[in-house]
Amino acid sequence: LEPVRTNMLPYSEDFSGTGQSNWTAQGASFTTPLQISPDGTLNAWKLTEDSTNGLHQANYLFLSASASTYYTASFFVKANGRDFFQILGSSGSQGGGYVNFDIVNGTVGSSDQFTGKIEDYGNGWFRCSGTNISTSTATEIRLYPFFITALDSQRAESYQGDGTKGYYIYGAQIEAGSYATSYIPTSGSAVPRVADGPTNLSTPQTLSDF
């Protein structure tokens, strides 16, 4: 049973960065969907590093954070030349923490301030989630998908890109809570999910029935 949660990202599957989606990339670029996602359709985007020597990342702008609140970011990721992936918190309200993942062998690596979890969805896809607690109220919260080269890479690793390696990415979610709940698709606005509740579908029994 899952609690009430809201995917705060208005665009969980549109990484185009055009119009109002607010997804941006630094030292990298998104390519129109070219891969089958875990939902079985051709809607996973390709995220590729450029050939610069520096940071390689993506992020979503303009989300607000409340103080002393747990936030969890999750992404479905598939390796495309880069076997390691990082979820990183901004140095403001998110405290500057991070957590690393091996998206070939399905393991969690180095971390600071973040708790990480990785789940195998088959066909090379993993759902990576990172949780930390905000240190202050802020009008902007950033929980980045970040390129790294090793399972023990430092936070916000800077390296020489080759212009070809990267990831396939799908189903971004940021929610207030201490763990990731099941994926909530969005396409223009944040979407809430009501809490699950138990239902007893059996017919009441009495002693005379036995």
Residue frames relative to the residue before (quaternion, step in Angstrom):
aa qw qx qy qz dx dy dz
L 1.0000 0.0000 0.0000 0.0000 0.00 0.00 0.00
E 0.2095 -0.8057 0.5472 0.0867 3.57 -0.84 1.01
P 0.4756 -0.6771 0.4815 0.2891 3.58 -1.11 0.65
V 0.6629 -0.4244 0.4023 0.4676 3.53 -1.34 -0.08
R 0.1256 0.7717 -0.6163 0.0946 3.59 -0.90 0.93
T 0.1868 -0.7547 0.6182 0.1159 3.55 -1.30 0.47
N 0.3234 -0.6831 0.6132 0.2297 3.55 -1.00 0.83
M 0.3120 -0.8046 0.4833 0.1471 3.55 -0.32 1.30
L 0.6099 0.5551 -0.3537 0.4413 3.60 1.21 -0.39
P 0.3635 -0.7562 0.4942 0.2278 3.63 -0.54 1.06
Y 0.7720 0.2241 -0.1319 0.5800 3.59 1.18 -0.53
S 0.0845 -0.8441 0.5294 0.0047 3.56 -0.02 1.31
E 0.7847 0.2917 -0.1489 0.5262 3.60 1.20 -0.42
D 0.6517 0.4684 -0.3134 0.5076 3.60 1.26 -0.20
F 0.0360 -0.8242 0.5640 -0.0371 3.56 -0.30 1.32
S 0.3085 0.8127 -0.4606 0.1795 3.56 1.28 0.27
G 0.3121 -0.7651 0.5090 0.2410 3.59 1.06 -0.67
T 0.5842 0.5592 -0.3756 0.4528 3.58 1.27 0.10
G 0.7813 0.2997 -0.2217 0.5006 3.54 -1.22 0.37
Q 0.7892 -0.3291 0.2577 0.4499 3.53 -0.83 -1.02
S 0.4161 0.7583 -0.4521 0.2181 3.63 1.16 0.07
N 0.2810 -0.8243 0.4572 0.1803 3.62 1.19 -0.51
W 0.4639 0.6251 -0.4866 0.3965 3.61 1.16 0.29
T 0.0190 -0.7869 0.6168 -0.0034 3.57 -0.95 0.89
A 0.1905 -0.7636 0.6040 0.1259 3.56 -1.27 0.36
Q 0.1248 -0.7633 0.6303 0.0671 3.56 -1.13 0.74
G 0.8242 0.0727 -0.0942 0.5536 3.56 -0.71 1.07
A 0.7286 0.3027 -0.1917 0.5838 3.55 1.25 0.45
S 0.1470 -0.7819 0.5954 0.1120 3.57 -1.29 0.11
F 0.3867 -0.6892 0.5661 0.2344 3.53 -1.25 0.60
T 0.1647 -0.7627 0.6187 0.0916 3.55 -1.16 0.71
T 0.6468 -0.5421 0.3854 0.3732 3.55 -1.09 0.86
P 0.6603 -0.5546 0.3249 0.3884 3.62 -0.98 0.82
L 0.0242 0.8039 -0.5883 0.0845 3.53 -0.81 1.15
Q 0.7189 0.3943 -0.2129 0.5314 3.58 1.28 0.12
I 0.4797 -0.6422 0.5146 0.3045 3.57 -1.13 0.70
S 0.3130 -0.7645 0.5392 0.1642 3.57 -0.76 1.06
P 0.7050 -0.4467 0.3197 0.4486 3.61 -1.23 0.02
D 0.6503 0.5014 -0.3525 0.4489 3.65 1.12 -0.26
G 0.5930 -0.6390 0.3311 0.3610 3.59 1.32 0.19
T 0.6750 0.4565 -0.3076 0.4913 3.59 1.24 0.14
L 0.5716 -0.6060 0.4390 0.3368 3.56 -1.27 0.41
N 0.4063 0.7282 -0.4575 0.3088 3.57 0.35 1.22
A 0.4909 0.6303 -0.4527 0.3960 3.61 1.20 0.41
W 0.3476 -0.7577 0.5255 0.1701 3.56 -0.89 1.00
K 0.3717 -0.6884 0.5778 0.2326 3.52 -1.27 0.51
L 0.0964 -0.7783 0.6202 0.0198 3.58 -0.85 1.04
T 0.0222 -0.8394 0.5382 -0.0724 3.55 -0.41 1.29
E 0.4440 -0.6773 0.5204 0.2707 3.58 -0.97 0.88
D 0.3903 -0.6802 0.5517 0.2838 3.57 -1.19 0.46
S 0.6270 -0.5776 0.3833 0.3554 3.59 -1.25 -0.08
T 0.4301 0.6991 -0.4704 0.3240 3.61 1.18 0.38
N 0.4156 -0.6479 0.5690 0.2893 3.54 -1.34 0.30
G 0.5223 0.6165 -0.4257 0.4073 3.56 -0.14 1.26
L 0.7398 -0.3547 0.3074 0.4821 3.54 -1.20 -0.67
H 0.1032 -0.7606 0.6389 0.0510 3.54 -1.19 0.69
Q 0.2348 0.7950 -0.4976 0.2556 3.57 -0.39 1.24
A 0.1731 -0.7170 0.6494 0.1849 3.50 -1.44 -0.03
N 0.0473 0.8037 -0.5932 -0.0019 3.57 -1.18 0.38
Y 0.3282 -0.7084 0.5916 0.2012 3.52 -1.35 0.37
L 0.3065 -0.7923 0.5093 0.1379 3.56 -0.80 1.05
F 0.8427 0.3254 -0.1822 0.3883 3.50 -1.45 0.19
L 0.4409 0.5943 -0.5482 0.3896 3.55 0.62 1.19
S 0.3213 -0.7669 0.5226 0.1885 3.59 -0.99 0.74
A 0.2191 -0.7735 0.5862 0.1003 3.54 -1.18 0.68
S 0.2915 -0.7233 0.5973 0.1873 3.55 -1.19 0.62
A 0.5736 -0.6128 0.4198 0.3454 3.57 -1.11 0.65
S 0.8585 0.1372 -0.1057 0.4826 3.54 -1.26 0.63
T 0.5112 0.6162 -0.4199 0.4275 3.56 1.03 0.88
Y 0.4059 -0.6907 0.5390 0.2602 3.57 -0.97 0.82
Y 0.0388 -0.7619 0.6461 0.0251 3.54 -1.11 0.83
T 0.1305 -0.7819 0.6069 0.0565 3.54 -1.07 0.80
A 0.1438 -0.7634 0.6266 0.0615 3.54 -0.90 1.04
S 0.0179 0.7996 -0.6000 0.0209 3.59 -0.98 0.79
F 0.0512 -0.7764 0.6280 -0.0150 3.52 -1.18 0.78
F 0.3276 -0.6670 0.6221 0.2466 3.53 -1.18 0.64
V 0.0003 -0.8224 0.5632 -0.0801 3.58 -0.65 1.16
K 0.0568 -0.7658 0.6400 0.0263 3.55 -1.14 0.78
A 0.4890 -0.6892 0.4523 0.2853 3.58 -0.83 0.99
N 0.0286 0.7539 -0.6561 0.0200 3.53 -1.14 0.82
G 0.8131 -0.1142 0.0321 0.5699 3.55 0.65 1.16
R 0.7246 0.2751 -0.1958 0.6008 3.58 1.17 -0.60
D 0.2442 -0.8234 0.5041 0.0908 3.55 -0.56 1.22
F 0.7332 0.3638 -0.2008 0.5382 3.57 1.28 -0.23
F 0.1270 -0.8040 0.5803 -0.0286 3.53 -1.00 0.96
Q 0.1393 -0.7976 0.5840 0.0576 3.57 -1.05 0.77
I 0.1702 -0.7040 0.6740 0.1451 3.54 -1.23 0.68
L 0.0870 -0.8266 0.5538 -0.0496 3.53 -0.65 1.21
G 0.2832 -0.7498 0.5737 0.1688 3.56 -1.06 0.77
S 0.5447 -0.6039 0.4638 0.3514 3.56 -1.09 0.70
S 0.5753 -0.6351 0.4040 0.3201 3.56 -1.15 0.61
G 0.5689 0.5951 -0.3835 0.4185 3.60 1.27 -0.11
S 0.8547 0.0719 -0.0215 0.5137 3.55 -0.51 -1.20
Q 0.7034 0.4711 -0.2765 0.4548 3.60 1.11 -0.53
G 0.5291 -0.7148 0.3647 0.2758 3.58 1.22 0.26
G 0.5122 -0.7016 0.3931 0.3016 3.58 1.24 0.09
G 0.4201 0.7196 -0.4654 0.2986 3.60 1.16 0.40
Y 0.1269 -0.7798 0.6074 0.0826 3.57 -1.35 -0.06
V 0.0559 -0.7562 0.6442 0.1004 3.53 -1.38 0.11
N 0.2848 -0.7784 0.5463 0.1208 3.58 -1.01 0.92
F 0.1355 -0.7874 0.5991 0.0518 3.54 -1.24 0.62
D 0.2903 -0.6761 0.6464 0.2019 3.52 -1.28 0.63
I 0.1322 -0.8409 0.5232 0.0420 3.59 -0.32 1.26
V 0.5523 0.5177 -0.4329 0.4894 3.54 1.19 0.71
N 0.7890 0.2856 -0.1308 0.5280 3.57 0.93 -0.98
G 0.4471 -0.7446 0.4159 0.2696 3.57 1.29 -0.04
T 0.5119 0.6297 -0.4341 0.3912 3.58 0.87 0.94
V 0.4101 -0.6707 0.5617 0.2577 3.54 -1.30 0.49
G 0.2235 -0.8046 0.5419 0.0953 3.58 -0.92 0.92
S 0.8393 -0.1284 0.1236 0.5136 3.54 -1.09 -0.80
S 0.0387 0.7941 -0.6054 0.0371 3.55 -1.16 0.61
D 0.0628 -0.7544 0.6499 0.0676 3.52 -1.36 0.27
Q 0.8488 0.0483 -0.1004 0.5169 3.58 -0.70 1.16
F 0.6998 0.4358 -0.2604 0.5026 3.61 1.19 -0.43
T 0.2460 -0.6958 0.6485 0.1866 3.53 -1.32 0.51
G 0.1543 -0.8274 0.5375 0.0526 3.58 -0.72 1.05
K 0.0408 -0.7633 0.6441 0.0306 3.53 -1.29 0.52
I 0.0672 -0.7854 0.6143 0.0352 3.59 -1.03 0.77
E 0.0997 -0.7943 0.5993 0.0073 3.56 -0.95 0.99
D 0.3743 -0.7346 0.5319 0.1932 3.56 -0.95 0.97
Y 0.1271 -0.8100 0.5715 0.0336 3.58 -0.70 1.16
G 0.5822 -0.6155 0.3603 0.3905 3.58 1.27 0.21
N 0.8178 0.2459 -0.2049 0.4782 3.55 -1.32 0.42
G 0.7186 -0.4624 0.2450 0.4580 3.57 1.06 0.76
W 0.5895 0.5908 -0.3595 0.4174 3.59 1.27 -0.09
F 0.0363 -0.7663 0.6414 0.0135 3.53 -1.11 0.85
R 0.2692 -0.7111 0.6137 0.2124 3.54 -1.17 0.57
C 0.1320 -0.7947 0.5921 0.0213 3.55 -0.60 1.24
S 0.0137 0.8020 -0.5969 0.0192 3.58 -0.85 0.91
G 0.0907 -0.7869 0.6101 0.0193 3.53 -1.12 0.81
T 0.1179 -0.8090 0.5756 0.0152 3.56 -0.86 1.02
N 0.1470 0.7579 -0.6336 0.0499 3.53 -1.10 0.75
I 0.4605 -0.6716 0.5065 0.2835 3.57 -1.28 0.12
S 0.4557 -0.6953 0.4819 0.2770 3.57 -0.87 0.94
T 0.3759 -0.7467 0.5134 0.1938 3.54 -1.11 0.74
S 0.7999 0.0565 -0.0164 0.5973 3.57 1.25 -0.30
T 0.5474 -0.5603 0.4895 0.3831 3.54 -1.32 0.18
A 0.0558 0.8062 -0.5838 0.0778 3.58 -0.91 0.90
T 0.4581 -0.6757 0.5057 0.2790 3.55 -1.17 0.60
E 0.7680 0.2371 -0.1642 0.5718 3.57 1.25 -0.12
I 0.0475 -0.7747 0.6305 -0.0095 3.52 -0.83 1.07
R 0.0446 -0.8013 0.5966 0.0058 3.58 -0.91 0.90
L 0.0231 0.7501 -0.6596 0.0429 3.53 -0.85 1.05
Y 0.1711 -0.8716 0.4576 0.0390 3.51 0.06 1.40
P 0.3061 -0.6227 0.6631 0.2808 3.53 -1.33 0.39
F 0.0580 -0.8416 0.5346 -0.0511 3.57 -0.58 1.20
F 0.4324 -0.6823 0.5333 0.2512 3.58 -1.10 0.79
I 0.0708 0.7688 -0.6347 0.0331 3.57 -1.05 0.81
T 0.4358 -0.7303 0.4763 0.2233 3.59 -1.24 0.40
A 0.7953 0.1570 -0.0907 0.5785 3.62 1.22 -0.18
L 0.6277 -0.5663 0.3829 0.3724 3.57 -1.21 0.48
D 0.7403 0.3553 -0.2146 0.5288 3.58 1.18 -0.50
S 0.2520 0.7892 -0.5238 0.1984 3.61 1.16 0.48
Q 0.5336 -0.6167 0.4811 0.3218 3.52 -1.22 0.59
R 0.6602 -0.4699 0.3960 0.4319 3.55 -1.33 0.16
A 0.8560 0.0303 -0.0471 0.5139 3.57 -1.03 0.89
E 0.0201 0.8405 -0.5384 0.0562 3.55 0.74 1.08
S 0.2048 -0.7437 0.6263 0.1128 3.55 -1.08 0.84
Y 0.1627 0.7914 -0.5722 0.1412 3.59 -0.80 1.00
Q 0.5912 -0.5637 0.4507 0.3599 3.55 -1.35 0.23
G 0.2498 -0.7807 0.5575 0.1312 3.56 -0.51 1.18
D 0.3484 -0.7517 0.5175 0.2139 3.56 -1.20 0.40
G 0.5458 -0.6699 0.3704 0.3409 3.58 1.29 0.12
T 0.7413 0.3907 -0.2314 0.4942 3.61 1.22 0.01
K 0.6895 0.5076 -0.2951 0.4241 3.61 0.99 -0.74
G 0.2549 0.7722 -0.5624 0.1499 3.52 -1.22 0.48
Y 0.5354 -0.5996 0.4996 0.3227 3.51 -1.21 -0.73
Y 0.3091 -0.6136 0.6568 0.3108 3.45 -1.48 -0.01
I 0.0764 -0.8217 0.5645 -0.0136 3.57 -0.93 0.88
Y 0.0507 0.7852 -0.6088 0.1013 3.55 -1.07 0.82
G 0.8669 0.2298 -0.1066 0.4293 3.52 -1.30 0.36
A 0.1131 0.8073 -0.5662 0.1221 3.58 0.62 1.12
Q 0.0363 0.8000 -0.5970 0.0477 3.55 -1.02 0.81
I 0.0144 -0.7412 0.6707 0.0231 3.53 -1.12 0.80
E 0.0480 0.8063 -0.5825 0.0910 3.54 -0.74 1.09
A 0.4558 -0.6412 0.5353 0.3077 3.55 -1.20 0.55
G 0.5250 0.5968 -0.4568 0.3994 3.56 -0.51 1.22
S 0.5517 -0.6656 0.4176 0.2794 3.54 -1.22 0.51
Y 0.7694 0.1520 -0.1469 0.6027 3.60 1.27 0.25
A 0.5478 -0.6139 0.4568 0.3382 3.56 -1.24 0.38
T 0.2201 -0.7364 0.6227 0.1468 3.54 -1.01 0.85
S 0.7309 -0.4102 0.2861 0.4644 3.58 -1.27 0.08
Y 0.6486 -0.5841 0.3522 0.3377 3.51 -1.16 0.79
I 0.1407 -0.7658 0.6254 0.0521 3.57 -1.02 0.95
P 0.2704 -0.7865 0.5278 0.1723 3.67 -0.26 1.16
T 0.0575 -0.7782 0.6244 0.0348 3.57 -1.15 0.70
S 0.0146 -0.8021 0.5969 0.0010 3.56 -1.18 0.55
G 0.8348 0.0598 -0.0908 0.5397 3.56 0.67 1.12
S 0.7956 0.0340 -0.0280 0.6042 3.57 1.21 -0.34
A 0.6024 -0.5306 0.4385 0.4042 3.56 -1.25 0.39
V 0.1764 -0.8043 0.5641 0.0619 3.57 -1.00 0.84
P 0.2450 -0.7723 0.5669 0.1487 3.59 -0.78 1.01
R 0.1798 -0.7315 0.6377 0.1609 3.53 -1.33 0.32
V 0.4181 -0.7047 0.5099 0.2620 3.57 -0.86 0.93
A 0.6127 -0.5633 0.4094 0.3737 3.54 -1.23 0.45
D 0.4579 -0.6393 0.5399 0.3002 3.54 -1.17 0.64
G 0.0718 -0.7857 0.6116 0.0585 3.54 -1.21 0.50
P 0.5309 -0.6408 0.4385 0.3394 3.59 -1.06 0.63
T 0.1086 -0.7729 0.6226 0.0567 3.55 -1.15 0.69
N 0.2182 -0.7641 0.5949 0.1214 3.58 -0.85 0.97
L 0.1237 -0.8314 0.5408 0.0306 3.55 -0.35 1.27
S 0.5263 0.6492 -0.4142 0.3605 3.60 1.23 -0.04
T 0.5152 -0.6216 0.4933 0.3237 3.54 -1.24 0.46
P 0.5012 -0.6546 0.4573 0.3335 3.63 -0.79 0.92
Q 0.2473 -0.7799 0.5641 0.1117 3.56 -0.99 0.92
T 0.1574 -0.7556 0.6265 0.1086 3.55 -1.20 0.59
L 0.6756 -0.4978 0.3414 0.4234 3.58 -1.21 0.32
S 0.6245 0.5610 -0.3433 0.4214 3.58 1.07 -0.65
D 0.6030 0.5677 -0.3661 0.4244 3.61 1.21 -0.34
F 0.7046 0.4693 -0.2598 0.4646 3.65 1.18 -0.35
